[in-house]
Amino acid sequence: MRIKRLGGFLCALLLFCTMLLPTQSNADTADDVQGIINGILQYEMNKSGADSVQEWIDGELTENAGITAEWYILALRQSKENYDFSGYSSALLRYLEENNVTSASTRQKYALVLHAVGSGDGYISETLGNSIGEQGLMSWVYGLHLLNNGLASETYTAESVISEILSLQLTDGGFAITGTVSDADVTAMTVQALAPHYPQYSAEIDRAVLLLSKRQQDDGGFASYGVPNPESASQVIMALSALGIDCMLDERFIKNGNTMLDGITPYRLANGSFSHTLGGIENHNATVQVFLALTAYKMQQNGGGSMFLFESSESSGVSVNPRLYITIAIVGAGAALCLILFLRKKRSTKRFVTVLLLTCAAIAIVWLTDLQSADNYYRNESPQQSCGSVTFSIRCDTVAGRKNAPENGEILKETNIPISKGDTVFDVLTRASRSEEIRMEYSGSTKMPYVEGIGDLYEFDFGDLSGWVYHVNGESPSVGCGECAVSDGDVIEWLYSLDLGNDVK
């Protein structure tokens, strides 16, 4: 009897934990979504002559940086594949140097994509300072996307921008660029920016979602300004996905048995691209927006957040603690083992108790172990036993304002960094890079490292003699940074040199 109770307990616990997982739509829908995504990728690679997605990124998308590449880059970044966007990032910064972009929301789009691919260029902070609210609703929306990612504005906070956005909400619950009649596209785009702040603003967001449900057509699709098109449905999919809503299963968004996927697929052409209108020719905007939307839908299915959140998912109202998934897997394994023992007639109480104890021990380890998110990892910079601190800075005055370098030459202003006994200059650089979220790349071991790049500046970027050097108390040590010990009160500077350190003495 005890054995049955134990087996029943584990099975019930497994069932309960499984119910906590994000709801998955049926396998056919998942296959259809992935098939459309693959078809768009194949279409774009065929068109550009690329043999792989990375080759497409390095080729056509990099060549069209600032023109037509941005939304594809954003979706590919959020696909969680290990793509290299460094070539694209450099190309976009060159485009911005050579072109005067006057539209506030367009500048925000560029800043958002640069941030998404890991750039820390000064263009991002400059855009934050001079664009929010400068071009009506969309400049508030894209400004909020930037603030949602932890970027700071001297003028606005996320709350103040949300207040401005909600002051523009129309009586029917939706939003529009102009006039008093809500537009599905604009409403969905606004909800995407507000989504990380649900449930604090649940009443306002729910009104907008209700408006979108009412605007859905009988075929499952949407129209903008009276014209049915796949872009409108795509924006709604992105909005609902950002809120953690499975738009293919939610009854509010199924009309006459048709889902939004049914509303989109009639616009799909034989080559994998999409048209803007039924029976029309291939259209770049329609194709890339469908790609964005279905990538966002896949993110939602995997428990992810908004398409426009690039750092930790902690700010999203739909994030899930990874420990939960691990716990479910452990309980499942324990239940499976109990079942195997039962079927093989190895039904001694001792065996089942052993499985139970091992399962509980594994769960305890999971919940007591420090499983850090990327955000926490970058902020966990303090040594366990501090013996003082140093003054630390990173500068690139020799190339200030040039490619990938901030205008003031300051990647990290003078900052106090705590140290432990035995720390080296490299230890301090590593700790500072983590705490300030600055990209740092090196080769070799931690004992004999060679620093190749800091921020977006790398060796040889400005000639064969260019690269990073360091000073301690104004002097250039004769040993590598992994061997140079630091002491309380030291002043450490990392400097970008164009002449093997001779120009930064």
C-alpha positions in Angstrom: 0.0 0.0 0.0 2.9 2.3 0.8 4.5 1.5 -2.5 1.3 2.5 -4.4 1.0 5.7 -2.4 4.6 6.6 -3.2 4.3 5.9 -6.9 1.0 7.8 -7.0 2.6 10.8 -5.1 5.5 11.0 -7.6 3.3 10.7 -10.6 0.9 13.3 -9.3 3.8 15.6 -8.6 5.1 15.1 -12.1 1.7 15.9 -13.5 1.4 19.1 -11.4 4.8 20.4 -12.4 4.1 19.6 -16.0 1.0 21.8 -15.8 3.3 24.8 -14.8 5.1 24.6 -18.2 4.1 27.3 -20.8 1.2 26.0 -22.8 2.3 24.5 -26.1 0.2 24.6 -29.2 -0.2 21.4 -31.2 2.6 19.9 -33.1 1.1 20.7 -36.5 1.1 24.4 -35.7 4.7 24.3 -34.5 5.7 22.5 -37.7 3.8 25.0 -39.8 5.5 28.0 -38.1 8.9 26.5 -38.4 8.2 25.6 -42.1 7.3 29.2 -42.8 10.5 30.5 -41.0 12.6 28.0 -42.9 11.0 29.0 -46.2 11.7 32.7 -45.7 15.3 32.0 -44.8 15.7 29.8 -47.9 14.1 32.5 -50.0 16.5 35.2 -48.8 19.6 33.0 -49.1 18.6 32.0 -52.6 18.1 35.6 -53.6 21.4 36.7 -52.2 23.4 33.6 -53.3 24.3 32.7 -49.8 24.9 29.1 -48.7 24.2 29.7 -45.0 22.5 32.2 -42.7 25.8 33.5 -41.5 26.9 34.1 -45.1 23.7 35.9 -45.7 24.3 38.1 -42.6 27.9 38.8 -43.7 26.8 39.5 -47.3 23.5 41.0 -48.2 22.4 42.0 -44.7 25.7 43.8 -44.0 25.6 45.5 -47.4 22.1 46.7 -46.6 22.8 47.9 -43.1 20.7 51.0 -42.4 18.5 50.3 -45.4 16.6 47.0 -45.2 18.5 44.7 -42.9 17.5 45.8 -39.4 14.4 43.7 -38.7 16.0 40.6 -40.1 19.0 41.2 -37.9 16.8 41.7 -34.8 14.9 38.4 -35.5 18.1 36.4 -36.1 19.6 37.8 -32.9 16.5 36.7 -30.9 16.5 33.2 -32.6 19.3 32.3 -30.1 21.5 30.9 -32.7 25.2 31.7 -32.4 25.4 34.2 -35.3 28.2 36.7 -35.6 26.9 40.2 -36.1 30.2 42.1 -35.8 30.4 42.9 -39.5 26.9 44.1 -39.7 27.4 46.3 -36.6 30.4 48.0 -38.1 28.6 48.5 -41.4 25.6 50.1 -39.7 27.9 52.5 -37.8 29.5 53.5 -41.1 26.1 54.1 -42.6 25.2 56.3 -39.6 28.4 58.3 -40.0 27.8 58.9 -43.6 24.0 59.7 -43.5 22.1 62.3 -41.6 19.0 60.4 -40.2 16.4 63.0 -39.2 13.5 60.7 -38.1 13.5 60.2 -34.4 11.9 56.8 -34.5 14.2 55.6 -37.2 17.2 56.7 -35.1 15.7 54.8 -32.2 15.4 51.7 -34.4 19.1 51.9 -35.3 20.0 52.4 -31.6 17.8 49.4 -30.6 19.4 47.1 -33.1 22.9 48.2 -32.2 22.2 47.5 -28.6 20.7 44.1 -29.5 23.9 43.0 -31.3 26.1 44.1 -28.4 27.3 47.5 -29.5 28.1 50.1 -26.9 28.6 52.9 -29.4 27.9 56.4 -28.3 25.1 56.6 -31.0 22.8 54.7 -28.6 23.1 57.2 -25.7 23.0 60.1 -28.1 19.8 58.9 -29.6 18.3 58.4 -26.2 19.0 61.9 -25.3 17.5 63.6 -28.4 14.7 61.4 -29.8 12.2 60.3 -27.2 8.8 62.0 -27.8 10.2 64.1 -30.7 8.0 62.4 -33.3 4.7 61.5 -31.8 3.6 58.2 -30.5 6.1 56.0 -32.3 9.0 57.9 -30.8 7.5 57.3 -27.4 7.1 53.6 -28.2 10.6 53.0 -29.5 12.0 55.1 -26.7 10.3 52.8 -24.2 11.8 49.8 -25.9 15.3 51.3 -25.3 14.5 52.1 -21.7 13.0 48.6 -21.1 16.5 47.3 -21.9 18.1 49.1 -19.0 19.4 52.0 -21.1 19.2 55.3 -19.3 17.9 58.7 -20.4 18.7 61.9 -18.5 15.3 63.3 -19.3 12.9 60.3 -19.1 12.2 57.2 -17.2 10.2 54.2 -18.3 7.3 55.3 -16.1 7.3 58.9 -17.5 7.3 57.5 -21.0 4.5 55.1 -20.2 2.5 58.0 -18.8 2.9 59.9 -22.1 1.9 56.8 -24.1 -1.2 56.1 -22.1 -2.3 59.7 -22.4 -2.7 58.9 -26.1 -4.8 55.8 -25.6 -8.1 56.3 -27.4 -11.6 55.7 -26.0 -11.9 52.4 -27.7 -8.7 51.1 -26.0 -6.4 51.3 -29.0 -3.9 53.7 -30.4 -3.3 55.6 -33.7 -0.7 57.8 -35.2 -3.4 60.5 -36.0 -7.1 60.8 -35.6 -9.6 59.2 -33.2 -9.9 55.8 -34.8 -7.6 53.1 -33.5 -5.3 51.2 -35.9 -4.5 47.5 -35.3 -0.8 47.9 -36.3 -0.2 50.9 -34.1 -2.1 49.4 -31.2 -0.1 46.1 -31.4 3.2 48.0 -31.7 2.3 50.0 -28.6 1.3 46.9 -26.6 4.7 45.4 -27.4 6.5 48.3 -25.6 4.0 48.2 -22.7 4.1 44.4 -22.3 7.1 44.2 -19.8 5.1 46.4 -17.5 2.1 44.1 -17.2 0.4 43.7 -14.7 1.2 47.1 -13.3 -0.7 48.6 -16.3 -2.9 45.5 -16.9 -6.2 47.5 -17.2 -4.8 49.7 -20.0 -3.1 46.8 -21.8 -6.2 44.6 -21.5 -8.3 47.3 -23.1 -5.9 47.4 -26.1 -5.9 43.6 -26.3 -9.7 43.6 -26.4 -9.6 46.1 -29.2 -7.3 43.9 -31.2 -9.6 40.9 -30.6 -12.5 42.9 -31.9 -10.6 44.0 -35.0 -9.7 40.4 -36.0 -11.4 39.4 -39.2 -13.3 36.2 -39.9 -10.4 34.6 -41.8 -8.1 35.1 -38.7 -6.3 38.1 -40.3 -6.2 41.8 -39.7 -6.4 45.0 -41.8 -4.8 48.3 -41.5 -6.7 51.4 -42.7 -9.2 49.0 -44.4 -6.6 47.0 -46.3 -6.1 43.3 -45.2 -2.4 42.4 -45.1 -0.1 40.0 -43.3 1.9 42.8 -41.6 -1.0 43.7 -39.3 -1.5 40.1 -38.1 2.3 39.9 -37.6 2.3 42.9 -35.3 -0.6 41.4 -33.3 1.2 38.1 -33.0 4.3 39.9 -31.6 2.2 41.9 -29.1 0.4 38.8 -27.8 3.6 36.8 -27.7 5.3 39.6 -25.6 2.4 39.2 -23.1 2.9 35.4 -22.9 -0.4 34.7 -24.8 -0.5 31.8 -27.2 -2.3 33.5 -30.0 -3.0 30.2 -31.8 -4.9 28.8 -28.9 -6.5 31.8 -27.2 -10.2 31.8 -28.1 -10.3 35.6 -28.3 -8.1 35.3 -31.4 -9.8 32.5 -33.2 -12.6 33.6 -35.5 -14.8 31.0 -37.4 -12.1 28.4 -36.4 -9.4 30.5 -38.1 -6.2 31.5 -36.2 -3.9 34.3 -37.1 -1.6 31.8 -38.8 -4.6 31.0 -41.1 -4.9 34.8 -41.7 -1.3 35.0 -42.7 -0.7 31.9 -44.9 -2.8 33.0 -47.9 -0.2 35.7 -48.6 2.6 33.2 -48.8 4.1 32.8 -52.3 5.6 29.7 -53.8 9.2 30.9 -53.2 8.7 31.3 -49.5 8.2 35.1 -49.5 5.0 37.0 -48.7 3.0 39.6 -50.6 1.4 42.7 -49.0 -2.0 42.0 -50.6 -3.7 38.8 -51.7 -2.5 37.9 -55.2 0.3 40.4 -55.1 4.0 40.1 -55.7 6.7 39.4 -53.2 7.1 42.3 -50.7 10.1 42.8 -48.4 8.1 44.5 -45.6 5.5 41.7 -45.5 8.1 39.0 -45.6 10.3 40.4 -42.8 7.4 41.2 -40.5 6.1 37.6 -40.8 9.6 36.4 -40.0 9.7 38.7 -36.9 6.3 37.6 -35.8 6.8 33.8 -36.0 10.2 34.2 -34.3 8.4 36.0 -31.5 5.8 33.3 -31.4 8.5 30.6 -31.0 10.1 32.7 -28.2 6.7 32.7 -26.4 6.4 29.0 -26.8 9.8 28.5 -25.2 8.9 30.8 -22.2 10.7 33.8 -23.6 9.8 37.5 -23.4 9.4 40.3 -25.9 11.1 40.5 -29.3 12.4 43.8 -28.1 14.0 42.7 -24.8 17.7 41.7 -25.2 19.1 41.5 -21.7 17.6 39.6 -18.7 14.1 38.4 -19.0 13.5 39.6 -15.4 11.6 42.7 -16.5 9.1 40.6 -18.5 5.9 39.6 -16.8 6.1 36.2 -18.5 9.6 35.0 -17.5 10.0 31.6 -15.8 12.5 30.6 -13.2 14.9 28.0 -14.9 15.0 26.1 -11.6 11.3 25.2 -12.2 12.2 23.4 -15.4 15.1 21.5 -13.8 12.9 20.5 -10.9 10.2 19.2 -13.3 12.9 17.1 -15.1 14.2 15.7 -11.8 10.7 14.7 -10.6 10.0 13.2 -14.0 13.1 11.1 -13.8 12.2 10.0 -10.3 8.7 9.0 -11.3 10.0 7.1 -14.4 12.5 5.2 -12.2 9.7 4.3 -9.8 7.6 3.0 -12.7 10.5 0.9 -14.0 11.1 -0.6 -10.6 7.4 -1.4 -10.3 7.2 -3.0 -13.7 10.3 -5.1 -13.1 8.7 -6.3 -9.8 11.6 -4.8 -7.7 9.0 -3.4 -5.3 10.8 -3.2 -2.0 10.0 -0.2 0.1 13.8 0.5 0.5 14.2 1.0 -3.3 11.3 3.4 -3.5 12.5 5.4 -0.5 16.0 5.6 -2.0 14.6 7.0 -5.2 12.5 9.5 -3.2 15.5 10.6 -1.1 17.7 11.0 -4.2 15.0 13.0 -6.0 14.6 15.3 -3.0 18.4 15.7 -2.7 18.7 16.7 -6.3 15.9 19.2 -6.0 17.5 20.7 -2.9 20.8 21.1 -4.8 19.1 22.9 -7.7 17.3 25.4 -5.4 20.3 25.9 -3.1 22.8 26.3 -5.9 23.5 29.9 -7.2 22.1 29.6 -10.8 22.8 33.0 -12.1 21.2 34.8 -15.0 23.4 36.7 -17.4 22.2 39.9 -15.7 23.2 38.6 -12.2 26.5 37.3 -13.5 27.5 40.7 -14.8 26.6 42.4 -11.5 28.2 39.8 -9.2 31.5 41.6 -9.4 32.6 42.1 -5.7 35.3 39.7 -4.4 34.4 37.6 -1.4 37.2 39.0 0.8 38.0 42.6 -0.3 41.3 44.0 0.8 40.8 47.5 -0.7 40.0 49.0 -4.1 41.6 50.5 -7.1 40.7 53.4 -9.4 40.0 51.9 -12.8 39.2 53.4 -16.2 39.1 52.5 -19.9 39.8 55.2 -22.5 40.3 55.5 -26.2 41.2 59.1 -26.7 43.5 58.3 -29.6 40.5 57.3 -31.7 37.6 59.3 -30.0 34.6 59.7 -32.3 36.0 57.3 -34.9 34.7 53.9 -35.8 33.2 52.1 -32.7 34.7 54.7 -30.4 32.6 57.1 -28.2 32.9 60.8 -28.9 34.5 61.6 -25.6 37.0 58.7 -25.7 35.5 57.3 -22.5 34.5 53.6 -22.5 34.5 53.5 -18.7 35.1 56.6 -16.5 37.1 56.4 -13.4 35.4 53.8 -11.1 36.3 52.2 -7.8 36.7 48.5 -8.2 37.1 46.3 -5.1 40.1 43.9 -5.1 41.1 40.7 -3.2 44.6 39.7 -2.1 46.6 38.4 -5.1 44.4 40.1 -7.7 46.1 41.1 -11.0 45.4 43.8 -13.5 43.6 41.2 -15.6 41.4 40.2 -12.6 40.4 43.8 -12.2 39.6 44.2 -15.9 37.5 41.1 -15.8 35.6 42.2 -12.7 35.0 45.7 -14.1 33.9 44.3 -17.5 31.3 42.1 -15.8 30.0 44.8 -13.4 29.7 47.5 -16.2 28.6 45.0 -18.9 31.5 45.9 -21.2 32.5 43.3 -23.8 36.1 42.1 -23.3 37.8 39.4 -25.3 41.2 37.8 -24.8 43.2 34.9 -25.9 45.5 32.6 -23.9 45.1 31.6 -20.3 44.0 33.8 -17.4 47.6 33.6 -16.2 49.0 34.8 -19.5 46.1 36.6 -21.3 46.4 38.8 -24.3 43.6 41.4 -24.4 42.3 41.5 -28.0 39.3 43.8 -27.6 37.4 46.0 -25.1 34.0 47.4 -25.9 33.9 47.4 -29.7 37.6 48.3 -30.2 40.0 45.6 -31.2 43.7 45.2 -32.0 44.6 46.3 -35.6 41.3 48.2 -36.0 43.4 51.3 -36.7 46.6 49.9 -38.2 49.2 47.2 -37.5 50.4 48.9 -34.3 47.0 49.6 -32.8 45.7 47.8 -29.7 45.2 47.9 -26.0 47.8 48.7 -23.3 47.6 49.4 -19.6 49.2 51.7 -17.1 49.4 51.3 -13.3 49.9 54.6 -11.4 50.9 56.3 -14.7 53.6 53.7 -15.6 53.7 50.9 -18.2 54.6 47.7 -16.3 57.1 45.4 -18.0 54.9 42.3 -17.3 51.7 41.0 -18.8 48.4 42.1 -17.2 47.9 38.5 -15.8 51.1 38.8 -13.9 50.9 42.4 -12.6 49.7 42.4 -9.0 47.6 45.3 -7.8 47.5 47.0 -4.4 44.9 49.1 -2.6 44.8 52.6 -4.0 46.4 51.8 -7.4 45.2 53.7 -10.4 44.8 51.4 -13.4 44.1 52.7 -16.9 43.5 50.7 -20.1 44.3 52.8 -23.1 43.9 52.3 -26.8 47.1 53.0 -28.6 47.9 53.5 -32.2 51.7 53.0 -31.8 52.4 50.1 -29.4 51.8 52.4 -26.4 54.2 55.1 -27.4 51.4 57.6 -28.0 49.7 57.2 -24.6 52.6 57.7 -22.3 
